[in-house]
Amino acid sequence: MSAPETPPTPRDETAGDVFSGENRARLELDAKDVIARYPKPRSALLPLLHLVQSEEGFVSTAGIAFCAEQLGITTAEVTAVATFYTMYKRRPVGDYHVGVCTNPLCAVMGGDEIFAGLKEHLDVGNDETTADGKITLEHLECNAACDFAPVVMVNWEFFDDQTPESAKKLVDDLRLGKDVKPTRGPNSLCTWKQASRVLAGFDDGRAAEGPQAGAPSLAGLEVARERGWRAPEPAAAPAPADEEDAE
Amino acid sequence: MTTLTPILSRNWDRPDSFTLAAYRETGGYEALRAALGMTPDAIVDLVKASGLRGRGGAGFPTGMKWGFLPKDNPNPRYLVVNADESEPGTCKDMPLLLANPHALVEGIAIASYAINSRNAFVYVRGEVLHVIRRLRNAVAEAYEAGLLGKDILGSGFDLDVVVHSGAGAYICGEETALLDSLEGYRGQPRLKPPFPAVAGLYASPTVVNNVESIASVPGIVANGADWFTSMGTEKSAGFGFFSLSGHVTRPGQYEAPLGVTLRELLEMAGGVRDGRRLKFWTPGGSSTPIFTEEHLDIPLDFESVGAAGSMLGTRALQIFDETTSVVRAVRGWIEFYAHESCGKCTPCREGNFWMAQVLRRIEAGKGTEEDVAKLLDICDNLLGRSFCALGDGATSPVTSAIKYFREEFIAGTHTPAWELFPYQRTTRWASESVEEDA
């Protein structure tokens, strides 16, 4: 289970054409939009890194230079930030980033077994990409969905309550291009690049898709409804907000 | 007997609960209207009177935090909401934002008005794409309805709210690291003082509050401080989410008054899975010392949990039954801290790195006679010797697990943990095999 970390492969120095010509002009407009959200431009660095990742699928040397130019800071300053945060990838990532939570709660509930099973099934190690370029596998730390353990994230969408079998089927479906639906997310998966664009702050209009809550999120509410438990009424305040519940 | 008090979660079973229309149908934004008719100081006093304490782990009184902003500082003031929920076991703010983001947005508007801030930021962890969509959408809906932006509800009060996605770093849940990250730097903690109230975002007066703290404010404004203090205990007023996870029949979110016990919560959640026995649990995430069966009746409020040797933290109740190796869990947590240590402070960076190695060999049954003492010695050199609470928190699982289960660490000198506690027995799908080992 403690597979040795793979040494970083040389960066894709040929990438980065995307930051020239007409595409650059478009991205500069996006960057202006991002920078304008903040009282001080440098605050835009994290979203700008998400933005360049949405173009190439990772943060290349050219992407770093683009960010530095937009903000008027050095590439060393941008690199220091890009290498600090685990969501920025310095090497190309597959179309689907599959993350398996192996923090103790999920690990004990089966995350360790799921991760080991996927490594074998996909024939990759941690932070490696399948030969067809479809899937990058990574183990994750706690993703704030412990009541749905064990949890798998694909392109940062929730796939709750997984088993080794369901996780293998999930990656098989992804590789075959079949429709895959997150348990608490939109009706279909977006790509890794599209996800990065959402993180940069550009909406994809899919907020209303998918359920409002999973079953564990409602566990306490259901017990309260069954047993007739409610929050206390405000003593002298005007009509409480949840009047219609009182039936 | 304590009963549940669904407040923030009361509308979560509506399929459209996350929309502005649904939120308004259940009284949403009435508190904002009321608040805008009050003076800002009156709102600060109201929140002080409610006794609301920070719901992000530390439990600092929210109203007092607001009151610390210096009156004579000419710089702009900022409200920053900490939505970086990453403490292992903590899973309350993300479902709240997914199902009911307007509770936070309304709370932001009220809190910003109270502290006289025109710019608020929500720093939300990046690894939760749909949560970010829902939150951004709620902010957009609120702007469109005149609940954010210029001249909110005709009051003359202006407020801009920016949803800012993080990029994967547990340390950014620490408030000063969060501010550095929001300024576009590596997320490393700052030495305090100065506290953010004096020199926070862009060195301006700043309030940093947790999602659940801010989302609790509209209810206090709408229903009064007495309503809030009618729940909970004298020093731990009000309600909060208790997040049950792990070896429990019905894991999930249970919104209850502070002071509820794990015994009561487990009864509501159908008990430990398959009638098994509780072995250990965290009261508030992995950074809070573990508890055992003997702590089932400790009231889960700040004072009682503290008096029993742990911390209420984020009420992240991770439940582990008798099949679980405590050495395995602690090894995993320390690998987490070693990975997430920002590296700024030597005791934290090095201490966790070395503890992870010692714990790996104990787990593999290859520990040495000195290893338990070695772990405790490293913890001694770590606790209280770093800028932020990450280092302190890392010692919690180690020292508490050795306190309650020293024999398991000793057994690690000769027998692998996976032989003592076969790992296939702990999984979610292992439950059907319970009879055969009974």
HADDOCK unambig.tbl for C-alpha pairs under 7 A between the chains (distance, minus, plus):
assign (segid A and resid 42 and name CA) (segid B and resid 183 and name CA) 6.14 0.50 0.50
assign (segid A and resid 42 and name CA) (segid B and resid 184 and name CA) 5.31 0.50 0.50
assign (segid A and resid 43 and name CA) (segid B and resid 182 and name CA) 5.61 0.50 0.50
assign (segid A and resid 43 and name CA) (segid B and resid 183 and name CA) 4.27 0.50 0.50
assign (segid A and resid 43 and name CA) (segid B and resid 184 and name CA) 4.41 0.50 0.50
assign (segid A and resid 44 and name CA) (segid B and resid 184 and name CA) 6.47 0.50 0.50
assign (segid A and resid 45 and name CA) (segid B and resid 184 and name CA) 5.12 0.50 0.50
assign (segid A and resid 46 and name CA) (segid B and resid 184 and name CA) 6.12 0.50 0.50
assign (segid A and resid 81 and name CA) (segid B and resid 185 and name CA) 5.91 0.50 0.50
assign (segid A and resid 81 and name CA) (segid B and resid 186 and name CA) 5.10 0.50 0.50
assign (segid A and resid 84 and name CA) (segid B and resid 186 and name CA) 6.10 0.50 0.50
assign (segid A and resid 85 and name CA) (segid B and resid 167 and name CA) 5.52 0.50 0.50
assign (segid A and resid 85 and name CA) (segid B and resid 168 and name CA) 5.31 0.50 0.50
assign (segid A and resid 85 and name CA) (segid B and resid 169 and name CA) 5.81 0.50 0.50
assign (segid A and resid 86 and name CA) (segid B and resid 167 and name CA) 6.62 0.50 0.50
assign (segid A and resid 86 and name CA) (segid B and resid 168 and name CA) 5.09 0.50 0.50
assign (segid A and resid 86 and name CA) (segid B and resid 169 and name CA) 6.75 0.50 0.50
assign (segid A and resid 87 and name CA) (segid B and resid 167 and name CA) 5.08 0.50 0.50
assign (segid A and resid 87 and name CA) (segid B and resid 168 and name CA) 5.22 0.50 0.50
assign (segid A and resid 88 and name CA) (segid B and resid 167 and name CA) 6.94 0.50 0.50
assign (segid A and resid 103 and name CA) (segid B and resid 332 and name CA) 6.21 0.50 0.50
assign (segid A and resid 103 and name CA) (segid B and resid 333 and name CA) 6.81 0.50 0.50
assign (segid A and resid 104 and name CA) (segid B and resid 329 and name CA) 5.22 0.50 0.50
assign (segid A and resid 104 and name CA) (segid B and resid 332 and name CA) 5.38 0.50 0.50
assign (segid A and resid 104 and name CA) (segid B and resid 333 and name CA) 6.36 0.50 0.50
assign (segid A and resid 105 and name CA) (segid B and resid 246 and name CA) 6.23 0.50 0.50
assign (segid A and resid 105 and name CA) (segid B and resid 318 and name CA) 6.89 0.50 0.50
assign (segid A and resid 108 and name CA) (segid B and resid 426 and name CA) 5.68 0.50 0.50
assign (segid A and resid 108 and name CA) (segid B and resid 427 and name CA) 5.86 0.50 0.50
assign (segid A and resid 109 and name CA) (segid B and resid 246 and name CA) 6.67 0.50 0.50
assign (segid A and resid 109 and name CA) (segid B and resid 426 and name CA) 5.99 0.50 0.50
assign (segid A and resid 109 and name CA) (segid B and resid 427 and name CA) 4.05 0.50 0.50
assign (segid A and resid 109 and name CA) (segid B and resid 428 and name CA) 5.00 0.50 0.50
assign (segid A and resid 110 and name CA) (segid B and resid 427 and name CA) 4.56 0.50 0.50
assign (segid A and resid 110 and name CA) (segid B and resid 428 and name CA) 6.27 0.50 0.50
assign (segid A and resid 141 and name CA) (segid B and resid 336 and name CA) 6.86 0.50 0.50
assign (segid A and resid 142 and name CA) (segid B and resid 86 and name CA) 6.18 0.50 0.50
assign (segid A and resid 142 and name CA) (segid B and resid 88 and name CA) 5.30 0.50 0.50
assign (segid A and resid 143 and name CA) (segid B and resid 86 and name CA) 6.59 0.50 0.50
assign (segid A and resid 144 and name CA) (segid B and resid 85 and name CA) 6.51 0.50 0.50
assign (segid A and resid 144 and name CA) (segid B and resid 86 and name CA) 6.15 0.50 0.50
assign (segid A and resid 144 and name CA) (segid B and resid 89 and name CA) 6.89 0.50 0.50
assign (segid A and resid 144 and name CA) (segid B and resid 90 and name CA) 5.65 0.50 0.50
assign (segid A and resid 144 and name CA) (segid B and resid 91 and name CA) 4.24 0.50 0.50
assign (segid A and resid 144 and name CA) (segid B and resid 94 and name CA) 6.74 0.50 0.50
assign (segid A and resid 145 and name CA) (segid B and resid 91 and name CA) 5.20 0.50 0.50
assign (segid A and resid 146 and name CA) (segid B and resid 89 and name CA) 5.72 0.50 0.50
assign (segid A and resid 146 and name CA) (segid B and resid 91 and name CA) 6.03 0.50 0.50
assign (segid A and resid 146 and name CA) (segid B and resid 245 and name CA) 5.66 0.50 0.50
assign (segid A and resid 147 and name CA) (segid B and resid 244 and name CA) 6.43 0.50 0.50
assign (segid A and resid 147 and name CA) (segid B and resid 245 and name CA) 4.56 0.50 0.50
assign (segid A and resid 147 and name CA) (segid B and resid 246 and name CA) 6.98 0.50 0.50
assign (segid A and resid 147 and name CA) (segid B and resid 251 and name CA) 5.20 0.50 0.50
assign (segid A and resid 147 and name CA) (segid B and resid 252 and name CA) 5.08 0.50 0.50
assign (segid A and resid 156 and name CA) (segid B and resid 127 and name CA) 5.10 0.50 0.50
assign (segid A and resid 156 and name CA) (segid B and resid 128 and name CA) 5.51 0.50 0.50
assign (segid A and resid 156 and name CA) (segid B and resid 129 and name CA) 5.53 0.50 0.50
assign (segid A and resid 157 and name CA) (segid B and resid 128 and name CA) 6.31 0.50 0.50
assign (segid A and resid 157 and name CA) (segid B and resid 129 and name CA) 5.86 0.50 0.50
assign (segid A and resid 157 and name CA) (segid B and resid 130 and name CA) 6.58 0.50 0.50
assign (segid A and resid 185 and name CA) (segid B and resid 130 and name CA) 5.44 0.50 0.50
assign (segid A and resid 199 and name CA) (segid B and resid 126 and name CA) 6.73 0.50 0.50
assign (segid A and resid 199 and name CA) (segid B and resid 165 and name CA) 5.89 0.50 0.50
assign (segid A and resid 207 and name CA) (segid B and resid 130 and name CA) 6.82 0.50 0.50
assign (segid A and resid 207 and name CA) (segid B and resid 133 and name CA) 4.93 0.50 0.50
assign (segid A and resid 207 and name CA) (segid B and resid 134 and name CA) 5.02 0.50 0.50
assign (segid A and resid 207 and name CA) (segid B and resid 137 and name CA) 6.41 0.50 0.50
assign (segid A and resid 211 and name CA) (segid B and resid 15 and name CA) 6.61 0.50 0.50
assign (segid A and resid 212 and name CA) (segid B and resid 15 and name CA) 5.66 0.50 0.50
assign (segid A and resid 212 and name CA) (segid B and resid 16 and name CA) 6.69 0.50 0.50
assign (segid A and resid 212 and name CA) (segid B and resid 17 and name CA) 6.48 0.50 0.50
assign (segid A and resid 212 and name CA) (segid B and resid 18 and name CA) 6.61 0.50 0.50
assign (segid A and resid 212 and name CA) (segid B and resid 98 and name CA) 6.24 0.50 0.50
assign (segid A and resid 212 and name CA) (segid B and resid 99 and name CA) 4.81 0.50 0.50
assign (segid A and resid 213 and name CA) (segid B and resid 12 and name CA) 6.78 0.50 0.50
assign (segid A and resid 213 and name CA) (segid B and resid 95 and name CA) 6.74 0.50 0.50
assign (segid A and resid 213 and name CA) (segid B and resid 98 and name CA) 6.93 0.50 0.50
assign (segid A and resid 213 and name CA) (segid B and resid 99 and name CA) 5.78 0.50 0.50
assign (segid A and resid 216 and name CA) (segid B and resid 251 and name CA) 5.84 0.50 0.50
assign (segid A and resid 216 and name CA) (segid B and resid 252 and name CA) 4.06 0.50 0.50
assign (segid A and resid 216 and name CA) (segid B and resid 253 and name CA) 6.48 0.50 0.50
assign (segid A and resid 217 and name CA) (segid B and resid 95 and name CA) 6.55 0.50 0.50
assign (segid A and resid 217 and name CA) (segid B and resid 252 and name CA) 5.29 0.50 0.50
assign (segid A and resid 217 and name CA) (segid B and resid 253 and name CA) 5.20 0.50 0.50
assign (segid A and resid 218 and name CA) (segid B and resid 12 and name CA) 6.92 0.50 0.50
assign (segid A and resid 218 and name CA) (segid B and resid 13 and name CA) 6.87 0.50 0.50
assign (segid A and resid 218 and name CA) (segid B and resid 253 and name CA) 6.72 0.50 0.50
assign (segid A and resid 219 and name CA) (segid B and resid 250 and name CA) 6.89 0.50 0.50
assign (segid A and resid 219 and name CA) (segid B and resid 252 and name CA) 5.48 0.50 0.50
assign (segid A and resid 219 and name CA) (segid B and resid 253 and name CA) 6.15 0.50 0.50
assign (segid A and resid 219 and name CA) (segid B and resid 254 and name CA) 6.86 0.50 0.50
assign (segid A and resid 220 and name CA) (segid B and resid 252 and name CA) 6.92 0.50 0.50
assign (segid A and resid 220 and name CA) (segid B and resid 253 and name CA) 5.59 0.50 0.50
assign (segid A and resid 220 and name CA) (segid B and resid 254 and name CA) 4.18 0.50 0.50
assign (segid A and resid 220 and name CA) (segid B and resid 255 and name CA) 6.51 0.50 0.50
assign (segid A and resid 221 and name CA) (segid B and resid 6 and name CA) 6.20 0.50 0.50
assign (segid A and resid 221 and name CA) (segid B and resid 9 and name CA) 6.93 0.50 0.50
assign (segid A and resid 221 and name CA) (segid B and resid 10 and name CA) 6.80 0.50 0.50
assign (segid A and resid 223 and name CA) (segid B and resid 268 and name CA) 6.82 0.50 0.50
assign (segid A and resid 224 and name CA) (segid B and resid 4 and name CA) 5.93 0.50 0.50
assign (segid A and resid 229 and name CA) (segid B and resid 3 and name CA) 6.28 0.50 0.50
assign (segid A and resid 229 and name CA) (segid B and resid 4 and name CA) 6.12 0.50 0.50
assign (segid A and resid 229 and name CA) (segid B and resid 5 and name CA) 6.77 0.50 0.50
assign (segid A and resid 230 and name CA) (segid B and resid 4 and name CA) 6.79 0.50 0.50
assign (segid A and resid 230 and name CA) (segid B and resid 5 and name CA) 5.15 0.50 0.50
assign (segid A and resid 230 and name CA) (segid B and resid 6 and name CA) 6.30 0.50 0.50
assign (segid A and resid 231 and name CA) (segid B and resid 5 and name CA) 4.19 0.50 0.50
assign (segid A and resid 231 and name CA) (segid B and resid 6 and name CA) 6.03 0.50 0.50
assign (segid A and resid 231 and name CA) (segid B and resid 7 and name CA) 6.50 0.50 0.50
assign (segid A and resid 234 and name CA) (segid B and resid 223 and name CA) 5.27 0.50 0.50
assign (segid A and resid 234 and name CA) (segid B and resid 227 and name CA) 5.31 0.50 0.50
assign (segid A and resid 235 and name CA) (segid B and resid 227 and name CA) 6.92 0.50 0.50
assign (segid A and resid 237 and name CA) (segid B and resid 223 and name CA) 5.76 0.50 0.50
assign (segid A and resid 241 and name CA) (segid B and resid 26 and name CA) 5.33 0.50 0.50
assign (segid A and resid 241 and name CA) (segid B and resid 27 and name CA) 4.34 0.50 0.50
assign (segid A and resid 242 and name CA) (segid B and resid 26 and name CA) 5.46 0.50 0.50
assign (segid A and resid 242 and name CA) (segid B and resid 27 and name CA) 6.90 0.50 0.50
